[in-house]
Amino acid sequence: MPFIALNPDNRGYICRVRKQKKPIILEQVLVEDYAAEGKSLARVDGKVVFIEGAVPGDVVDIRLGKNKQDWAEGQAIQIREYSKDRVQPFCDHFGICGGCQWQMLPYEKQLAYKQRQVSDNLTRIGRISLPAIAPIVGAEQTRHYRNKMEYTFATRKFIPSDQFRKMKEEGIDPDAQPGAAGFHVRGFFDKVVEIDTCHLQDEPTNLIRKAVAAFGLEHCMPFYDIKRHTGWLRNMFVRNTTTGELMINLVLGYEDKVRRIQLLDQLLQQFPQITTLLYTINGKRNDSLYDLDPQVYQGKGYIYEQLEDFRFKISPKSFFQTNTRQAEKLYSITREYAELDGSQVVYDLYCGTGSIGIFLSRGAKKVVGVEVVEDAIADAKENAALNGLDHTAFFAGDVIDICDDAFFEQHGKPDVVITDPPRAGMHEKLVKKLLDIAAPTVVYVSCNPATQARDLALLNEKYNVEKIQPVDMFPHTLHIENIAQLKLKEEYR
């Protein structure tokens, strides 16, 4: 493809031609097995090929994106024969949206592959002695399980290539279509899939999104253009609870008081289920809300969720486990692995809003939570007070800096450590800190078994892994949670 390059001496331009490599297509390839991160694999002439968009048992044509000496990576562009394990996806947007990767697999198969993912990561990356991995805890509810959804309003609607070509042939400008309300397409920062029905959250989530989009179109209020950073309708967060509360936070690109009030009033009239309605003005170039202040239009400004008989206050910027019912199972297993008898001091690291520490607090002598996000610690303190817990203490800051001898002298050295880090896992300095602390029991809750395996290998210096329990929090996706119980080795007790 020709392109124009500026001559270094600034006196003119040089026209060069960049040669396009002809794409490599592998035809009639039998997909043999599952690989990590939702990909499948096949072997072609001794080379391992990782494939997106296929499942074991499919026979596919593959367009390679990467082609190395001993491995390759590509996309299934045509399915010649379908695997006997395939089922019909229940969502019309499956394969385009990208939010769910595994709807074409029966749920039992999804669980089997996730179980193997945990096993493969812990054995291949960790390379330490492991106990038998318990059978994965699946979800009883595989649809409408999310308590939080984020929708995007955008000027650029994603149009599949075949539909795009057809519109061009018919003289229709694909870029002149109305804005879209839905989800970002994977790989396209500026394009959004127009969603009719998402099956991950209970109604009225889809109805509210459609009502907001219809208002914008009817009143010629522009959707957000992420390239130009212009537009009014930007994002919408929908949170619901098992207690029946519903929070909406509508994010607007700029203030237009007349239209804002008109839209918010219309939502309250159409959807009396809304218990808390907020709006946020975001004129920044990014979608983050951490440094913005949502404004309460109606309601308390927060909602309450319940796990067992513990209540949790959820503000518009609070973190809370996205699948409430599975969170109860996850926390119950964590509590079981902590083996509390009322005498232990428990440290909850990466405690967030304190949900794990609070959930197991009744079996502990004391719970100490540490988290770097100050707003989360404020929520944790409020949640502890809400549940009448006077033997908890929460602190904002880095564990490495906070947990020194003076801190232990004041609050007690931990008998049990709960750690629930982000996907990147624990910082190496924190791992070393845990080895120095040498608590008798560590319970490691992970949303990424690969980084968990790396950390377990480092902790193996002083700890043995005694129990392992995978938990599926997100049916139809490749994500998996895993809990590991570690015990201090005899020689370090």
HELIX and SHEET records of a PDB file:
HELIX    1   1 TYR A  107  ASN A  121  1                                  15    
HELIX    2   2 LEU A  122  GLY A  126  3                                   5    
HELIX    3   3 SER A  161  GLU A  169  1                                   9    
HELIX    4   4 PRO A  174  ALA A  176  5                                   3    
HELIX    5   5 THR A  205  GLU A  218  1                                  14    
HELIX    6   6 LYS A  257  GLN A  270  1                                  14    
HELIX    7   7 THR A  324  ALA A  338  1                                  15    
HELIX    8   8 SER A  355  PHE A  359  1                                   5    
HELIX    9   9 SER A  361  GLY A  363  5                                   3    
HELIX   10  10 GLU A  374  LEU A  386  1                                  13    
HELIX   11  11 VAL A  399  ILE A  402  1                                   4    
HELIX   12  12 ASP A  405  HIS A  411  1                                   7    
HELIX   13  13 GLU A  428  ILE A  437  1                                  10    
HELIX   14  14 PRO A  449  LEU A  459  1                                  11    
HELIX   15  15 GLU A  490  TYR A  492  5                                   3    
SHEET    1   A 2 PRO A   2  LEU A   6  0                                        
SHEET    2   A 2 TYR A  13  VAL A  17 -1                                        
SHEET    1   B 6 ILE A  25  LEU A  30  0                                        
SHEET    2   B 6 VAL A  59  ASN A  67 -1                                        
SHEET    3   B 6 TRP A  71  GLU A  81 -1                                        
SHEET    4   B 6 LYS A  47  GLU A  52  1                                        
SHEET    5   B 6 SER A  40  VAL A  44 -1                                        
SHEET    6   B 6 ASP A  33  TYR A  34 -1                                        
SHEET    1   C 7 PHE A 188  GLU A 194  0                                        
SHEET    2   C 7 ALA A 180  VAL A 185 -1                                        
SHEET    3   C 7 LYS A 148  ALA A 154 -1                                        
SHEET    4   C 7 LEU A 233  ASN A 240 -1                                        
SHEET    5   C 7 LEU A 246  LEU A 252 -1                                        
SHEET    6   C 7 THR A 276  ILE A 281  1                                        
SHEET    7   C 7 GLN A 295  GLN A 298 -1                                        
SHEET    1   D 2 ILE A 303  LEU A 307  0                                        
SHEET    2   D 2 PHE A 310  ILE A 314 -1                                        
SHEET    1   E 7 THR A 392  ALA A 396  0                                        
SHEET    2   E 7 LYS A 366  GLU A 371  1                                        
SHEET    3   E 7 VAL A 345  LEU A 349  1                                        
SHEET    4   E 7 VAL A 416  THR A 419  1                                        
SHEET    5   E 7 THR A 441  SER A 446  1                                        
SHEET    6   E 7 GLU A 481  LEU A 488 -1                                        
SHEET    7   E 7 TYR A 463  VAL A 471 -1                                        
END                                                                             
